[in-house]
């Protein structure tokens, strides 16, 4: 895991916050409407504590098991989001661990999250992860399946969909995909219901969060610029 001894996480977080604010103001948006999700994959509890002490409010994790261990070791308050793929058999743990799940990508997972949330007496918040690049092997829901998924969610009592998420293909310009995600939010606005709002757009990472903000991102998932290069 990343060693924080030689990384100034507080300075990195301050720099990222300033750049996010500058990008927001540059396109006529309010910086406070954009949440930095500190992508903490492969970092240890010490790094997470340092980010929270620096002013971060939201930690993003890729794996349920890693998040379980880290949360147990980090007493500092903060929201924890799941930003990685979620297997259906991990839904029970995910419901209890995370404030927001960015990676809802199937009707089956929606039903399982709702079932587990009902058992736990809570409502789980989620974003639909869309696969916009057409890669058959990549996680995420095909755009043609978004309507049927939202129709199913309307029938569920313990699951909320609060927006959309995407990860652009690495070899192509990201802005096109950010713009398309924003357009899809507008196109599906008519499907909003008591448990569907689509107000959030989770898009943009270390290399491309500025154009994501310009295209309407409300959640940017930033890891390397805060925690340094990942180590296995």
GIPE-V951815 format. One record per backbone hydrogen bond with DSSP energy under -0.5 kcal/mol. CO is the residue of the C=O (numbers start at 1). NH is the residue of the N-H. If there is no record, write none. Layout:
CO | NH
CO | NH
This chain:
2 | 4
2 | 44
4 | 7
7 | 9
8 | 12
9 | 13
10 | 14
11 | 15
12 | 16
13 | 17
14 | 18
15 | 19
16 | 20
17 | 21
18 | 22
19 | 23
20 | 24
21 | 25
22 | 26
23 | 27
24 | 27
24 | 29
25 | 28
29 | 31
30 | 33
31 | 34
35 | 37
35 | 220
36 | 38
36 | 58
37 | 39
37 | 222
38 | 40
38 | 60
40 | 43
42 | 2
44 | 47
44 | 48
45 | 49
46 | 50
47 | 51
48 | 52
49 | 53
50 | 54
51 | 56
52 | 55
57 | 79
58 | 38
59 | 81
60 | 40
61 | 83
61 | 84
63 | 67
64 | 68
65 | 69
66 | 70
67 | 71
68 | 72
69 | 73
70 | 73
70 | 74
73 | 75
79 | 59
80 | 99
80 | 100
81 | 61
81 | 83
82 | 102
85 | 87
87 | 90
88 | 91
90 | 94
91 | 95
92 | 96
93 | 97
94 | 98
100 | 82
100 | 102
101 | 127
103 | 86
103 | 105
104 | 129
106 | 110
107 | 111
108 | 112
109 | 113
110 | 114
111 | 115
112 | 116
113 | 117
114 | 118
115 | 119
116 | 120
117 | 121
117 | 122
118 | 121
124 | 160
125 | 101
126 | 162
127 | 104
127 | 129
128 | 130
128 | 165
129 | 141
130 | 132
130 | 167
131 | 143
134 | 136
135 | 138
141 | 131
142 | 145
143 | 146
145 | 149
146 | 150
147 | 151
148 | 152
149 | 153
150 | 154
152 | 155
153 | 156
158 | 124
160 | 126
160 | 162
161 | 197
161 | 198
162 | 199
162 | 200
163 | 128
164 | 202
165 | 130
169 | 172
173 | 177
174 | 177
174 | 178
175 | 179
176 | 180
177 | 181
178 | 182
179 | 183
180 | 184
181 | 185
182 | 186
183 | 187
184 | 188
186 | 189
188 | 191
189 | 192
193 | 196
195 | 161
196 | 193
200 | 164
201 | 203
201 | 218
201 | 219
202 | 166
204 | 221
205 | 208
205 | 209
208 | 212
209 | 213
210 | 214
211 | 215
212 | 217
213 | 216
218 | 35
219 | 203
220 | 37
220 | 222
221 | 223
222 | 39
223 | 226
223 | 227
224 | 228
